[in-house]
């Protein structure tokens, strides 16, 4: 038995009235329960819309929706990082310019 298996416990989650036992490290239990709650909510939304029938299809649509949201979030994060980098460069240039002018005044 590996140390990862020794550190894991089985966690019961419920998704669309079905129970699943998942092996999970103790320190990730809360994150697993949050993920299961999010997935259950997405799957319920899809099921309750009445447009998609069948657990497999509902699960695939929920996975696609979650993957789409993740990719959108990552794209937004990259844009934010790029904007922050541009602002930092502009501030650095202003600081460098101010320091050069200060040195010229000292001379």
N, C-alpha and C positions, 0 to 999 in steps of 0.2 A: 504494500500500500504506500503510495507516494505521500509526501508531506502535504501536498495540496488536497488530496482526498481526506487526510486526517483533519485538516482545518475546515473542511466543508461540512455543511449540514444540509438536510433536505428541507426545503421550504415549500409549503403548500400555497399555490396561487389559484385563483378562480377567474376564468375567462369565459364569458357567455355561458354561465351556469355549468361549466365543465371544470373539474378540478385537475390540476397538474402538480406533481411533485418534482421540484427542480433542485439539483445539487448546487449549492452556492456557498462561497466562503462567508464566514460569519460577518466580516467587515463590509460585505457588499449586500447583505440581506435587505437593508432599507432601500437601496437603489433598485434592487430587483422588484421589491413590492411596488415602488413608485412606477417602474417601467410596466409592470403588469397592470396596474391601475390605468395608466395612460393607454395601453393597448386595448384593454377591455372597453374603455370609453370610446375609442375610435371604432372598434368593432361594433359596439352597440349603435353608434350613430349610423353606420353603414347599414346594419341590419334593420334599424327602425325606419330608414328612408324607404324601405320596401323595393328599392330598385335592383338589389342584388340578393340572390337566394343561394344558400349553401355555405356551410362553414368554411370550406376551402377558399371559395371565391371571396368571401368577406375577409378572411385572413390575408389574402393576396392584396386586396384593395387597401386594407389598413396598412400593410407593409409598404405599399407604393406611396400612400399618402404620407406616412412617417418619413420615408426616404426622401420624398420631395421636400418636405419641411426642413429636414436636416441639410440638404443641399442648398436650399435658399438661405438658411441661416449661415452656412459656411461662406457662401458668396458674399453675403452682407458683411460678415466679419472681415473677409479679405479686403472688401472695399473700405471698411472703416480703418483697417490697418494701413492701407495705402494712403488714405486721407491724413491719418495721423503722421505718417512718414513725411508727407509733403509739408505739413505744418511744422514739424520739427526742423526740416531742412530750411524752411523760410525763416524760422526763429533763429537758427544757427547763423544764417547769412546776415540777419539784422544785428545779432550780437557781434559777429566778426566785423561788420561795418562800423559799429559803434566803437569797438575796441581800436580799430585802425584810426578813426577820427580822434579818439582820445589820445593815442600815441602821437599823432601829428601835432596836436595842441601842446603836448609836453615838450616837443622839440623846439 
